[in-house]
Amino acid sequence: MDFILPPTLPAGGIPWEKVLPPLIPRLNGTYGLYKWSPKLLIPETDNTSSAEVSCDDNSFTIQVDVRDFKPEDLMVKVIGDFVEVQGKHEEKKDGPGFTTRQFNRRYRIPKGVHTMALESAVSPDGILVISAPMLQTENSRILN
């Protein structure tokens, strides 16, 4: 069976690259006449909470901004080589609804950190501070 294309279509067939956006764009960011950006492929995340991670010869420290959460809304736990920080706050609104705010962050623990001595506390200005000392090795010594 032969199909006859309407006279308005080009003889080469339907130019699909103009009709449908490409499903898998090329790495150089172009496909035909179309441009793409990695922002189109990666969902936007809520980056409102900021964190600062530092590690030196003496200690490992994570500081997380948790101003919107009460200390009882937070959970800090060690899972393998990671420190996991979770926050969940539910608030009853006027009427039958609830408002929920939550986050879940993971931070890799560097080698040499004494995870059994890990401590966490919330400062008065709403910064969660997680810290642990470094393990003392036989090559290290305390100078007096």
C-alpha positions in Angstrom: 0.0 0.0 0.0 1.4 3.4 -0.9 0.7 6.5 1.1 0.7 9.9 -0.7 2.0 12.8 1.3 0.1 16.1 1.2 1.7 18.6 -1.2 2.7 20.9 1.6 5.3 18.4 3.0 8.8 18.3 1.5 9.6 15.4 -0.8 12.2 14.0 1.8 9.5 13.4 4.4 8.6 15.1 7.6 11.5 17.0 9.2 11.1 15.4 12.7 14.0 17.4 14.2 11.8 20.5 13.7 8.6 18.9 14.9 9.8 17.0 18.1 12.5 18.2 20.4 15.4 15.7 20.6 15.1 13.1 23.3 18.9 12.7 23.8 20.8 15.8 23.0 24.4 15.7 21.8 27.1 16.5 24.3 28.1 19.7 22.5 24.7 21.2 23.4 23.2 21.4 19.9 20.9 19.1 18.0 19.9 20.5 14.6 18.7 24.0 15.2 17.9 23.4 18.9 20.1 24.4 21.8 19.9 22.7 25.2 21.4 23.2 28.6 22.2 20.8 31.5 19.6 22.7 33.5 16.9 21.1 31.3 18.1 17.6 32.3 18.7 18.1 36.0 15.7 19.0 38.2 16.0 22.1 40.2 16.6 21.6 43.9 15.9 23.7 46.9 19.3 25.1 47.9 18.0 27.3 50.6 19.9 25.5 53.4 23.5 26.2 53.4 26.3 24.0 54.9 29.9 24.4 55.5 32.2 21.3 55.8 35.8 21.6 57.1 38.4 19.1 58.0 41.9 19.7 59.3 44.6 17.7 61.3 42.6 18.0 64.5 38.9 17.8 63.7 36.1 17.3 61.2 33.2 19.8 61.4 29.9 20.3 59.5 27.8 23.4 60.0 24.3 23.4 58.7 21.8 26.3 58.7 18.6 24.9 60.4 17.0 28.2 61.5 13.5 26.9 60.3 13.7 23.8 62.6 13.5 23.2 66.3 16.2 20.9 67.8 13.5 18.2 68.4 12.7 18.3 64.6 16.3 17.2 63.7 18.0 13.8 63.6 21.7 13.2 63.1 23.0 9.7 62.5 26.1 7.9 61.1 25.4 5.4 58.3 28.6 3.8 57.0 30.9 6.5 55.8 28.3 9.2 55.9 26.7 11.6 58.4 23.0 11.9 57.6 21.1 15.0 58.8 17.3 15.0 58.6 14.9 17.7 59.6 11.1 17.5 59.5 8.7 20.2 60.9 4.9 19.9 60.7 2.7 22.9 61.6 -1.1 22.9 61.8 -2.6 25.7 59.8 -6.0 27.4 60.2 -8.5 24.9 59.0 -8.0 21.2 58.1 -4.5 21.5 56.6 -0.9 21.0 57.6 2.3 22.6 56.4 5.4 20.4 56.3 9.0 21.4 55.8 11.7 18.8 55.6 15.2 18.1 54.3 17.6 15.2 54.1 21.4 15.8 53.6 24.4 13.4 53.6 28.0 14.3 54.1 30.9 11.9 53.6 33.1 11.3 56.6 36.8 11.5 55.7 39.2 8.7 56.7 40.8 9.2 60.0 37.8 10.7 61.8 36.8 9.3 65.2 33.1 8.6 64.4 32.4 7.2 67.9 33.2 10.7 69.3 30.9 12.5 66.9 28.8 15.3 68.6 26.1 17.6 67.4 24.5 20.7 68.9 22.3 23.6 67.7 23.7 27.1 68.3 21.3 29.9 69.5 21.4 31.4 66.0 20.1 28.2 64.4 23.3 26.5 63.1 23.6 22.8 63.6 27.3 22.0 64.4 28.4 18.4 64.0 32.0 17.7 65.0 34.4 14.8 65.7 38.1 14.7 66.4 40.6 13.0 64.2 42.0 9.6 65.3 45.4 9.7 66.8 47.8 7.5 64.8 51.1 6.1 65.8 52.8 8.6 63.5 51.2 11.6 65.3 52.3 12.8 68.6 51.3 15.6 71.0 53.7 18.5 71.2 54.1 20.2 74.6 
